[in-house]
Each structure stands twice: as structure tokens, then as C-alpha cells.
Amino acid sequence: MGRRLVTATNDQSGVDIPPASSARLYSYDLAPTKKDGRRWGAYNVFTLWANDVHSLGNYAFAIGLFALGLNVWGILAAFVLASALLFLLLTMSGYMGHKAGVPFPVMSRIAFGTKGAQIPAAVRGVVAIAWFGIQTYLASSVLDALLVAIFPGLASLEEQSLLGLSLLGWITFLALWVVQVLIVSYGMHVIRKYMAVAAPTTLITMLGLAVWMFARADFSLSTSTAQPLTGGAMWLQVLEGAALWVVIYGTFVLNFCDFTRSAKSRRSIVLGNLVGIPVNMLFFAGIVVVLSGAQFRINGRVITSPTDIVQTIPNTYLLALASLALIVLTIAVNLLANFVAPIYVLVNLFPKQLNFRRAGLVSAVIGLVILPWNLYDSPVVVNYFLGGLGALLGPLFGVIMADYWLIRKTRVNVPELYTENAEGEYHYTRGYNPKAVGAFVPAAAIAVVLALVPAFGSVAGFSWFIGAILGALIYAVIADRKPEARDVDGEAIAVAAE
């Protein structure tokens, strides 16, 4: 796993730092990956989406569209539009990761500079750490319900609480917290293997749940609520639903390169995305339609999550299997969307002190000490703090994509991403690109206002897109054209891919 370059300086992993690279910018975990030996094929890319798309939070969102009055065809239309947009955005982002072979904090240096890259990395990391804790809490709630169903005597532990969480909640939260820390401690190759197992488990479980509900409803469905949306109101909800679905993945489109830096080829990215996004998302939409339509057919009630259905399974053995599958799913989603990103952010901040394993532990500890159950129960925190940070992701994406695709036309000098030389291509002004910051700030301000100010509620769902488009347009106008930008791969300073 080491390198043949001989220097007097090693990073904390014992890996030699190339002579022209800075110890502040280069470490084993931040280095580009060698093209030979990359292991993520189309199936591995597909498993990212097979797990992440079917998260409990996503089901709650999609079923909410049914509750808002969208009929079956409206829901399907929203997901067709959203999946087409996501396929395009994620493929563009994935190509960047495959070519450069670097994680998101390093990729951000291309547009924002070697120091300015901390801005997008920090925004992405803070959002991820908060949601890591929240998702772990949601998974522990499923485990709570399962344990009480199997061992009723444990209900007494729910009557005692500490720092806002019951004693049983603490036990299940810490148990799942430890499981995730252990998985991450073995690196990306173990995460890849976990995804490969969790994906079919998730798909089979959700399909089985849908078939069971369809049978309970005498093989018939309600195609809408009693008062469905029609005409312009329906199509506006379709567009907003599609936009919000893309916003949910606003984090992933930024740091998809954390995974595709280990992709075997562009073809594996395209095939994995094709099956994992349009095909898998339509499968997801079909499950949503069956679950919500069958439940409404049975008793006129709109469920809020698949857990509502799981908890009604009369057979304890099947209840246990379904609950465990949901827990496996939630852990998979957490690892993908909320654990890997802050690990690279922390390694980027402290490359001399932290490696992937240590950064994972630090990230997990922060996700614990913020008491995420209290965050989740606070609408102010979720809507304003996390919502505001989420609105910043669109402008960041716009600036980074415009710089890479429009200004540089995909030319990247990878070794220069690791140098603090004032003449370096990505040093800009004291390590910051003022043009990128100048495009990001106004676009971000507008996006946050649209997302959070009630007066703009009618367009709040489109804030990510508006911010992304504004960021890209402003940067395209003010950025320095670099026809002399060199295209140099990172093979000379690369490490083996996991």
C-alpha cells in the first residue's frame, strides 16, 4: 500500500509524501487512487442507490406526496422527471471522481483553491454529521419497537430517560452506533461489501412488504386520496415533488466522487447509475404507490412510513425479519450518505493526525454528543439550521460543475491539487479562488432566503436548483478562462484503491 517515492516526511499512515506535495494537503486517504486495481463495478454503484433510495426518510417523503393529493400517475411522473435529472447530475459528478481519483474535499480545490476548498467540504460535513446521528436514532427506534414486541418486559426501560432519550433508546442507539463505527473502521472496501449484501436484502424486503399489503387490500388499490389534486395544482406538485427529490440528493451529487474514485470505468458508473437511478427509483415509486394505495383502500388512512406497516405484521418471526431488514437498510444509508463525507472532511482538516478510521470515530462521537434525537424533535433545528445548510449545496454544486465542465473543460492537473506553492495552479490568492467565492456567496444568499423565508414558500422547493443555476451562471461570467490549464493524471502520486 506504500509508495516508492523516498522522502524524509511521512503522513500519519506511514505513507511517503511526494517531494512536491504538502503534508497539509496530502495523506494516504486524500491521495488519488491508482487506475489499475479499482474495484467498484456497475453492481457496486447500483448498490449505492439500491440502499439509499429505499431509506425510511425517502419513503416518508414519497408517501407524503400521496397525502398531499397526488394520484398514482402524478407520483410516477414526479419520479420519472426526478430520476432523469439525477441520472444526469450524478453521472457528471461521478465522471469527475473517476478521472481525478480524489475525494470531495480535494475535488473542491479545483474550483475553490487549496484552502478555499474547506468551505464546501465543511458545509457538506456538518450536514452529514447531523443526519448521521438522526438516522442512527431512527434506526434505534425501529429496534426499540422490535425488542419490546419480542420481550414486553423491556417496556419498563422506556419509562426512564436520560438527556431526552429513554434507557432502552440509549442501549439500542449505542449498539447501532458501535456497529457502524466497526464497519467504517475497516475502510471503504468493507463498506462496499456491506452494500453488496444490504442491497438485495432491502429490495426483497420492500417487495415482500408491498405484495403482503396488496394481498391485504384484496389485490386492489386506491389511486388517490378522497380529494386529489387536479389540473395546474397537480402539475405544480409534480414539479415541486421532483425538485425536492433532487434536493434530497443534493448532498450526494457533491460527494459522489468519494465512491467513483474507485470505479473501474466510466461505463460502470453509467450502468450502475442507469439501473440504480431511473430503474430503481421507478421500482421505489411502485412500492410507494402500493403501500400507500393499499393502506388507504383498507381503512382510509395514509401511512407516514413503512414502519407503520411493519409494526402491524401479526407474525412475530416475520415482524423481526422485516424490522431487522429496515435496520440493515438504515445503517447502509447512513454509511453512504452521512458517514463517508465527514470522514474525508476531517481527514482534509487534520491530515497529519487523522486517517480514515480515526476520522470515522471522531465523526461518530460528534454525531453522538449533539444528542441527535433532540435535533430531530426540534422543527427549528431541522427546518432552519439543516434546511439552510442544505440550501447552500446547490450553489456549491453549480460553481464546482461550471468550473470543471465549462471553464476547464475537464482538464485537471491532479498533482497540483496537493501543493502549497504560490505558483501552483490551484493556489489562486493565498489558497482561495475569489471568483468562486464571489459566485457562491450571492447565489447562496438567494437560495437560503428562498428556502427559509415564508413569503417565498411557493418556490422554496426549487431553491436548490435556483441556487445551482445562479452559482453556475455567475461563475461562468466572472471566472478567469484558463486555456492553458494542463491535464495531468495523478498516477505518479497515487495509492491503491480500496
C-alpha positions as CSV (number, residue, x, y, z in Angstrom):
1,M,0.0,0.0,0.0
2,G,3.1,2.3,0.3
3,R,4.9,4.2,-2.4
4,R,8.3,4.0,-4.0
5,L,9.0,7.7,-3.6
6,V,11.5,8.3,-0.9
7,T,11.2,11.4,1.3
8,A,12.0,12.4,4.8
9,T,8.4,13.1,5.6
10,N,5.6,10.5,6.1
11,D,1.9,11.1,6.9
12,Q,0.2,9.6,9.9
13,S,-0.3,6.3,7.9
14,G,3.4,5.9,7.4
15,V,3.0,6.7,3.7
16,D,5.7,8.8,2.0
17,I,4.6,12.3,0.9
18,P,5.8,13.2,-2.6
19,P,8.5,15.9,-2.6
20,A,6.4,18.5,-4.4
21,S,3.3,17.8,-2.2
22,S,2.4,19.5,1.1
23,A,1.8,17.5,4.3
24,R,-1.2,19.7,4.9
25,L,-2.8,18.7,1.7
26,Y,-1.6,15.1,1.1
27,S,-2.2,11.9,3.0
28,Y,-2.9,8.3,2.1
29,D,-6.7,8.9,2.4
30,L,-6.6,12.1,0.4
31,A,-4.3,10.9,-2.3
32,P,-5.6,10.0,-5.8
33,T,-6.3,6.3,-6.4
34,K,-4.4,4.3,-9.0
35,K,-6.5,3.4,-12.0
36,D,-5.2,-0.2,-12.0
37,G,-6.9,-2.1,-9.3
38,R,-10.1,0.0,-8.8
39,R,-12.8,-2.4,-7.6
40,W,-16.1,-0.6,-7.8
41,G,-18.0,-2.1,-10.8
42,A,-21.5,-1.4,-12.1
43,Y,-23.1,-3.6,-9.4
44,N,-21.3,-1.7,-6.6
45,V,-22.5,1.6,-8.0
46,F,-26.0,0.2,-8.3
47,T,-26.0,-1.0,-4.6
48,L,-25.4,2.6,-3.5
49,W,-28.8,3.6,-4.9
50,A,-30.5,0.3,-4.1
51,N,-29.8,1.1,-0.5
52,D,-30.0,4.8,-0.4
53,V,-33.2,5.3,-2.4
54,H,-35.2,3.0,-0.2
55,S,-34.3,4.8,3.1
56,L,-37.1,5.3,5.6
57,G,-36.9,9.1,5.2
58,N,-37.4,8.8,1.4
59,Y,-40.4,6.6,1.9
60,A,-41.9,9.2,4.3
61,F,-41.3,11.9,1.7
62,A,-42.8,9.9,-1.2
63,I,-45.8,8.8,0.7
64,G,-46.3,12.4,1.7
65,L,-46.9,13.2,-1.9
66,F,-49.9,10.8,-1.8
67,A,-51.1,12.5,1.3
68,L,-50.8,15.9,-0.4
69,G,-53.2,14.8,-3.1
70,L,-51.0,13.5,-5.9
71,N,-52.6,10.4,-7.6
72,V,-50.7,7.3,-8.6
73,W,-49.8,8.7,-12.0
74,G,-48.7,12.0,-10.6
75,I,-46.3,10.3,-8.2
76,L,-44.9,8.2,-11.0
77,A,-44.5,11.3,-13.2
78,A,-42.6,13.1,-10.4
79,F,-40.1,10.3,-10.0
80,V,-39.6,9.9,-13.8
81,L,-38.6,13.5,-14.0
82,A,-36.5,13.4,-10.9
83,S,-34.7,10.3,-11.9
84,A,-33.8,11.7,-15.3
85,L,-32.3,14.8,-13.6
86,L,-30.5,12.8,-11.0
87,F,-29.0,10.5,-13.6
88,L,-27.6,13.4,-15.4
89,L,-26.2,15.2,-12.3
90,L,-24.8,12.1,-10.7
91,T,-23.1,10.9,-13.9
92,M,-21.5,14.3,-14.3
93,S,-20.3,14.2,-10.7
94,G,-19.2,10.6,-11.0
95,Y,-17.1,11.2,-14.1
96,M,-15.1,13.8,-12.1
97,G,-14.3,11.3,-9.4
98,H,-13.3,8.6,-11.8
99,K,-11.0,10.8,-13.8
100,A,-9.2,12.5,-10.9
101,G,-9.5,9.7,-8.4
102,V,-9.8,12.1,-5.4
103,P,-12.3,12.5,-2.6
104,F,-14.7,15.5,-2.5
105,P,-12.6,17.8,-0.2
106,V,-9.7,17.5,-2.7
107,M,-12.0,17.8,-5.7
108,S,-13.3,21.1,-4.3
109,R,-9.7,22.5,-4.5
110,I,-10.1,22.7,-8.3
111,A,-12.7,25.5,-8.1
112,F,-12.2,27.0,-4.7
113,G,-8.5,26.7,-4.1
114,T,-6.3,24.6,-1.8
115,K,-7.6,26.5,1.3
116,G,-11.0,27.7,-0.1
117,A,-12.0,24.0,-0.5
118,Q,-12.7,23.9,3.2
119,I,-15.9,25.9,2.6
120,P,-17.8,23.3,0.5
121,A,-16.2,20.5,2.5
122,A,-17.3,22.0,5.8
123,V,-20.9,22.6,4.7
124,R,-21.2,19.0,3.4
125,G,-19.6,17.6,6.5
126,V,-21.8,19.4,9.1
127,V,-25.0,18.4,7.3
128,A,-23.8,14.8,7.1
129,I,-22.7,14.5,10.8
130,A,-26.1,15.8,12.0
131,W,-28.0,13.4,9.7
132,F,-25.7,10.5,10.8
133,G,-26.9,11.0,14.4
134,I,-30.6,11.4,13.3
135,Q,-30.6,8.4,11.1
136,T,-29.0,6.3,13.8
137,Y,-31.7,7.4,16.2
138,L,-34.4,6.5,13.7
139,A,-32.9,3.0,13.2
140,S,-32.7,2.6,17.0
141,S,-36.4,3.5,17.3
142,V,-37.2,0.5,15.0
143,L,-35.0,-1.7,17.1
144,D,-36.8,-0.4,20.3
145,A,-40.2,-1.4,18.9
146,L,-38.9,-4.8,17.8
147,L,-37.3,-5.6,21.2
148,V,-40.5,-4.6,23.1
149,A,-42.6,-6.7,20.8
150,I,-40.4,-9.7,21.5
151,F,-39.6,-9.0,25.1
152,P,-42.5,-7.0,26.6
153,G,-40.7,-6.6,29.9
154,L,-38.3,-4.2,28.3
155,A,-41.1,-1.6,28.1
156,S,-40.2,-0.5,31.6
157,L,-36.9,0.8,30.3
158,E,-38.8,3.2,28.1
159,E,-40.3,4.9,31.1
160,Q,-36.8,6.1,32.3
161,S,-34.9,8.7,30.4
162,L,-31.6,10.4,30.3
163,L,-30.8,13.6,28.3
164,G,-34.1,13.3,26.4
165,L,-33.8,9.6,25.4
166,S,-35.2,6.5,27.2
167,L,-32.8,4.0,28.7
168,L,-33.8,1.4,26.1
169,G,-33.2,4.1,23.4
170,W,-29.7,4.6,24.8
171,I,-29.0,0.9,24.6
172,T,-30.2,0.5,21.0
173,F,-28.7,3.7,19.8
174,L,-25.3,2.9,21.2
175,A,-25.5,-0.7,19.9
176,L,-26.1,0.6,16.3
177,W,-23.6,3.4,16.8
178,V,-20.9,0.8,17.6
179,V,-21.9,-1.4,14.6
180,Q,-21.4,1.5,12.2
181,V,-18.1,2.5,13.7
182,L,-16.8,-1.0,13.4
183,I,-17.8,-1.2,9.7
184,V,-16.2,2.1,8.9
185,S,-13.1,1.2,10.8
186,Y,-12.2,-1.4,8.2
187,G,-12.3,1.1,5.3
188,M,-14.2,1.6,2.1
189,H,-13.7,-2.0,0.9
190,V,-15.8,-3.3,3.8
191,I,-18.4,-0.6,3.2
192,R,-18.5,-1.8,-0.4
193,K,-19.1,-5.4,0.7
194,Y,-21.8,-4.4,3.2
195,M,-23.6,-2.5,0.4
196,A,-23.5,-5.6,-1.8
197,V,-25.3,-7.7,0.9
198,A,-27.6,-5.0,2.1
199,A,-29.0,-4.0,-1.3
200,P,-30.7,-7.3,-2.2
201,T,-31.9,-7.6,1.4
202,T,-33.6,-4.2,1.1
203,L,-35.2,-4.8,-2.3
204,I,-36.6,-8.2,-1.4
205,T,-37.9,-6.9,1.9
206,M,-39.7,-3.9,0.4
207,L,-41.1,-6.0,-2.4
208,G,-42.4,-8.6,0.0
209,L,-44.0,-5.9,2.2
210,A,-45.7,-4.4,-0.9
211,V,-47.0,-7.8,-2.0
212,W,-48.3,-8.6,1.5
213,M,-50.1,-5.2,1.7
214,F,-51.6,-5.7,-1.8
215,A,-53.0,-9.1,-0.7
216,R,-54.5,-7.5,2.5
217,A,-56.3,-5.0,0.3
218,D,-57.8,-7.8,-1.8
219,F,-55.5,-7.0,-4.7
220,S,-56.9,-3.6,-5.3
221,L,-55.6,-0.1,-4.7
222,S,-56.8,3.4,-4.1
223,T,-55.2,5.5,-6.9
224,S,-55.6,8.8,-4.9
225,T,-57.0,10.2,-1.7
226,A,-60.6,11.4,-1.4
227,Q,-59.6,14.9,-2.6
228,P,-56.9,14.5,-5.3
229,L,-55.2,17.5,-6.9
230,T,-56.1,18.2,-10.5
231,G,-55.1,20.5,-13.3
232,G,-52.4,23.1,-12.7
233,A,-52.2,22.4,-9.0
234,M,-51.4,18.8,-9.7
235,W,-48.6,19.5,-12.2
236,L,-47.1,22.1,-9.9
237,Q,-47.0,19.5,-7.1
238,V,-45.4,17.1,-9.6
239,L,-42.7,19.6,-10.4
240,E,-42.1,20.5,-6.8
241,G,-42.0,16.8,-5.8
242,A,-39.4,16.1,-8.4
243,A,-37.4,19.1,-7.4
244,L,-37.5,18.2,-3.7
245,W,-36.4,14.6,-4.6
246,V,-33.4,16.1,-6.3
247,V,-32.7,18.3,-3.2
248,I,-32.7,15.2,-1.1
249,Y,-29.7,14.0,-3.1
250,G,-28.1,17.5,-3.1
251,T,-25.5,16.1,-0.7
252,F,-24.8,13.0,-2.7
253,V,-24.3,14.8,-6.1
254,L,-21.5,16.8,-4.4
255,N,-19.5,13.9,-2.9
256,F,-20.3,11.1,-5.3
257,C,-16.7,11.2,-6.2
258,D,-15.9,9.7,-2.8
259,F,-17.1,6.5,-4.3
260,T,-16.5,6.8,-8.0
261,R,-12.8,7.5,-7.4
262,S,-12.6,3.7,-7.0
263,A,-14.9,3.0,-10.0
264,K,-13.4,0.6,-12.7
265,S,-14.6,2.7,-15.6
266,R,-17.0,5.3,-16.9
267,R,-19.1,2.5,-18.2
268,S,-19.5,1.0,-14.7
269,I,-20.7,4.4,-13.5
270,V,-23.2,4.8,-16.3
271,L,-24.6,1.3,-16.0
272,G,-24.7,1.4,-12.2
273,N,-26.5,4.8,-12.3
274,L,-28.9,3.7,-15.1
275,V,-30.1,0.7,-13.1
276,G,-29.8,2.3,-9.7
277,I,-31.5,5.6,-10.5
278,P,-34.2,5.5,-13.2
279,V,-35.0,1.8,-12.9
280,N,-34.6,1.5,-9.2
281,M,-36.4,4.8,-8.5
282,L,-39.4,3.7,-10.5
283,F,-39.4,0.4,-8.6
284,F,-39.3,2.5,-5.4
285,A,-42.2,4.7,-6.7
286,G,-44.2,1.5,-7.4
287,I,-43.6,0.3,-3.8
288,V,-44.8,3.7,-2.6
289,V,-47.9,3.5,-4.7
290,V,-48.8,0.0,-3.5
291,L,-48.1,0.7,0.2
292,S,-50.0,4.0,0.4
293,G,-52.8,3.0,-2.0
294,A,-53.4,-0.4,-0.3
295,Q,-53.4,1.1,3.2
296,F,-55.9,3.8,2.1
297,R,-58.0,1.2,0.4
298,I,-58.1,-0.8,3.7
299,N,-59.2,1.9,6.2
300,G,-58.9,5.3,4.5
301,R,-55.7,6.1,6.4
302,V,-52.4,7.4,4.9
303,I,-49.4,5.9,6.4
304,T,-46.3,8.0,7.2
305,S,-43.6,5.4,6.8
306,P,-43.1,1.6,6.1
307,T,-42.5,1.2,9.8
308,D,-46.2,1.8,10.3
309,I,-46.9,-1.3,8.2
310,V,-44.1,-3.4,9.6
311,Q,-45.5,-2.9,13.1
312,T,-48.8,-4.4,12.0
313,I,-47.3,-7.7,10.9
314,P,-49.1,-10.3,13.1
315,N,-46.4,-12.9,12.9
316,T,-43.6,-12.2,15.4
317,Y,-41.0,-14.0,13.3
318,L,-41.8,-12.1,10.1
319,L,-42.0,-8.9,12.2
320,A,-38.5,-9.5,13.4
321,L,-37.2,-10.2,9.9
322,A,-38.8,-7.1,8.4
323,S,-37.6,-4.9,11.3
324,L,-34.0,-6.2,11.0
325,A,-34.1,-5.6,7.3
326,L,-35.1,-1.9,7.9
327,I,-32.3,-1.6,10.4
328,V,-29.8,-3.1,7.9
329,L,-31.1,-0.6,5.3
330,T,-30.8,2.4,7.6
331,I,-27.3,1.6,8.5
332,A,-26.4,1.2,4.8
333,V,-28.0,4.7,4.1
334,N,-26.1,6.2,7.0
335,L,-22.8,4.8,5.9
336,L,-23.2,6.1,2.3
337,A,-24.8,9.5,2.8
338,N,-23.8,10.6,6.2
339,F,-20.6,8.8,7.4
340,V,-18.1,8.8,4.5
341,A,-18.4,12.5,3.7
342,P,-17.5,13.9,7.1
343,I,-14.6,11.4,7.4
344,Y,-12.9,12.9,4.3
345,V,-13.7,16.4,5.6
346,L,-12.0,15.7,8.9
347,V,-9.0,14.0,7.2
348,N,-8.7,17.0,5.0
349,L,-8.7,19.3,8.0
350,F,-6.2,17.2,10.0
351,P,-4.2,15.0,7.6
352,K,-1.3,14.7,9.9
353,Q,-3.4,13.5,12.9
354,L,-6.3,11.6,11.3
355,N,-6.7,8.7,8.9
356,F,-10.0,7.1,7.7
357,R,-10.5,5.1,10.8
358,R,-9.7,7.8,13.3
359,A,-11.8,10.4,11.5
360,G,-14.7,7.9,11.4
361,L,-14.5,7.6,15.2
362,V,-14.3,11.4,15.7
363,S,-17.3,11.9,13.3
364,A,-19.3,9.3,15.2
365,V,-18.5,10.8,18.6
366,I,-19.7,14.2,17.3
367,G,-22.8,12.6,16.0
368,L,-23.5,11.2,19.5
369,V,-22.7,14.2,21.6
370,I,-25.0,16.5,19.7
371,L,-27.9,14.4,21.0
372,P,-29.5,13.9,17.6
373,W,-32.9,12.9,19.0
374,N,-33.3,16.4,20.4
375,L,-32.4,17.8,17.0
376,Y,-34.9,15.6,15.2
377,D,-37.6,16.7,17.6
378,S,-36.9,20.4,17.1
379,P,-38.6,21.8,13.9
380,V,-36.5,24.9,14.3
381,V,-33.2,23.0,14.0
382,V,-34.3,20.7,11.2
383,N,-36.1,23.3,9.1
384,Y,-33.9,26.3,9.6
385,F,-30.4,25.1,10.5
386,L,-30.2,21.9,8.4
387,G,-32.6,23.3,5.8
388,G,-30.4,26.4,5.5
389,L,-27.2,24.4,5.2
390,G,-28.9,22.2,2.6
391,A,-29.8,25.3,0.5
392,L,-26.1,26.0,0.3
393,L,-25.4,22.8,-1.5
394,G,-27.0,23.9,-4.8
395,P,-24.7,26.9,-5.3
396,L,-21.7,24.9,-4.4
397,F,-22.6,22.3,-7.0
398,G,-23.2,25.0,-9.6
399,V,-19.8,26.6,-9.1
400,I,-17.9,23.3,-9.0
401,M,-19.6,21.9,-12.1
402,A,-19.2,25.2,-14.1
403,D,-15.5,25.3,-13.2
404,Y,-14.9,21.7,-14.2
405,W,-17.1,21.3,-17.3
406,L,-17.4,24.9,-18.7
407,I,-14.2,26.7,-17.7
408,R,-11.6,23.9,-17.6
409,K,-13.4,21.6,-20.0
410,T,-12.5,18.6,-17.7
411,R,-8.7,19.4,-17.6
412,V,-7.3,18.7,-14.2
413,N,-3.7,18.8,-13.0
414,V,-4.0,16.3,-10.2
415,P,-0.5,16.7,-8.6
416,E,-1.1,20.5,-8.3
417,L,-4.0,19.8,-6.0
418,Y,-1.5,18.8,-3.3
419,T,1.0,21.7,-3.5
420,E,1.0,25.0,-1.5
421,N,3.5,26.6,-3.9
422,A,2.3,30.1,-4.6
423,E,2.8,29.4,-8.3
424,G,0.6,26.3,-8.1
425,E,-2.4,26.2,-10.4
426,Y,-4.9,25.9,-7.6
427,H,-3.3,28.3,-5.1
428,Y,-5.1,31.3,-6.6
429,T,-5.0,34.1,-4.0
430,R,-3.5,32.8,-0.7
431,G,-5.2,29.5,-1.4
432,Y,-8.6,30.9,-2.2
433,N,-10.3,31.5,-5.5
434,P,-12.0,34.9,-5.1
435,K,-14.1,34.3,-8.2
436,A,-15.6,31.0,-6.9
437,V,-16.3,32.6,-3.5
438,G,-17.7,35.6,-5.3
439,A,-20.1,33.4,-7.3
440,F,-21.1,31.3,-4.3
441,V,-22.0,34.0,-1.8
442,P,-24.8,35.8,-3.7
443,A,-26.2,32.5,-5.1
444,A,-26.1,31.0,-1.6
445,A,-27.8,34.1,0.0
446,I,-30.6,33.9,-2.6
447,A,-31.0,30.1,-2.1
448,V,-31.2,30.4,1.7
449,V,-33.8,33.2,1.6
450,L,-36.0,31.3,-0.9
451,A,-35.7,28.1,1.3
452,L,-36.4,29.7,4.7
453,V,-38.4,32.9,4.3
454,P,-42.2,32.0,4.4
455,A,-43.0,34.7,1.8
456,F,-41.2,32.6,-0.8
457,G,-42.9,29.4,0.2
458,S,-44.3,28.8,-3.3
459,V,-40.7,28.5,-4.7
460,A,-38.9,27.1,-1.6
461,G,-38.9,23.6,-3.1
462,F,-36.9,24.9,-6.1
463,S,-34.2,26.7,-4.0
464,W,-31.5,24.1,-4.7
465,F,-32.0,24.4,-8.5
466,I,-32.2,28.2,-8.4
467,G,-29.0,28.4,-6.3
468,A,-27.2,25.9,-8.5
469,I,-28.1,27.7,-11.7
470,L,-27.2,31.1,-10.3
471,G,-23.9,29.9,-8.9
472,A,-23.0,28.3,-12.3
473,L,-24.1,31.4,-14.3
474,I,-22.3,33.9,-12.1
475,Y,-19.1,31.9,-12.1
476,A,-19.2,31.3,-15.8
477,V,-19.4,35.1,-16.3
478,I,-16.7,36.2,-13.8
479,A,-14.3,33.2,-13.8
480,D,-10.8,33.5,-15.3
481,R,-10.6,31.5,-18.5
482,K,-7.7,29.0,-18.4
483,P,-7.0,27.8,-21.9
484,E,-3.5,26.9,-20.7
485,A,-4.9,24.6,-18.0
486,R,-3.0,21.3,-18.1
487,D,-4.5,17.8,-17.9
488,V,-2.2,15.7,-15.8
489,D,-3.2,12.5,-14.1
490,G,-2.2,11.6,-10.5
491,E,-0.7,8.2,-11.2
492,A,2.8,9.3,-10.0
493,I,1.5,10.1,-6.5
494,A,-1.5,7.7,-6.4
495,V,-2.2,4.9,-3.9
496,A,-4.0,1.6,-4.3
497,A,-7.8,1.9,-4.5
498,E,-9.9,0.2,-1.8
